[in-house]
Amino acid sequence: MPKIKTNRAAAKRFKKTGTGKWSYAKSFGSHILTKKSSKRKRRLRKTHYINKRDVRELNLLMPNG
């Protein structure tokens, strides 16, 4: 029986926390920041978590995560 491969695109974007939640960083927060408001940039800095209904799909993409 072959090993189950991890989806590398997902592995680069998501991390599993100690409590078992999936965290990720929001997009659009790295460049062209002058036209974005301070409020928007502050929200982009925060850690975000995957919604419960999408966890099953992520577990299929990253079985060893």
C-alpha positions in Angstrom: 0.0 0.0 0.0 1.6 3.4 -1.0 1.9 6.3 1.3 -0.7 9.1 1.2 0.8 12.2 -0.3 0.3 15.6 1.3 -1.0 18.4 -1.0 2.1 20.7 -1.1 0.1 23.8 -1.9 -2.1 23.3 1.2 1.0 22.5 3.3 2.5 25.9 2.5 -0.7 27.8 3.4 -2.1 26.1 6.5 -0.7 25.1 9.9 -2.4 23.0 12.6 -2.5 24.6 16.0 -2.0 22.8 19.3 -5.7 22.5 19.8 -6.2 21.0 16.4 -7.6 24.0 14.6 -6.2 25.0 11.1 -4.7 28.5 10.9 -3.7 30.6 7.9 -2.6 34.1 6.9 -4.9 36.4 4.9 -3.8 37.4 1.4 -3.2 40.9 0.1 -1.1 42.0 3.1 2.4 42.0 1.7 2.8 44.9 -0.8 1.0 47.9 -2.2 0.1 48.9 1.4 0.0 52.7 0.9 -3.5 52.6 -0.6 -4.9 50.3 2.1 -6.4 51.7 5.3 -4.7 51.1 8.7 -7.8 49.2 9.8 -7.6 46.9 6.8 -3.8 46.3 7.3 -4.3 45.6 11.0 -7.0 43.0 10.2 -4.7 41.3 7.6 -1.9 40.9 10.3 -4.1 38.7 12.5 -4.2 34.9 12.5 -7.3 33.4 11.0 -8.8 30.0 11.4 -10.6 27.7 9.0 -14.3 27.4 9.4 -15.6 24.1 10.8 -17.4 23.1 7.6 -14.1 23.2 5.6 -12.0 21.2 8.1 -13.0 17.9 6.4 -11.6 19.0 3.0 -8.4 20.2 4.6 -7.9 16.9 6.4 -8.2 15.1 3.1 -5.6 17.4 1.5 -3.2 17.1 4.5 -3.6 13.6 6.1 -0.3 13.9 7.9 -0.9 17.5 9.0 
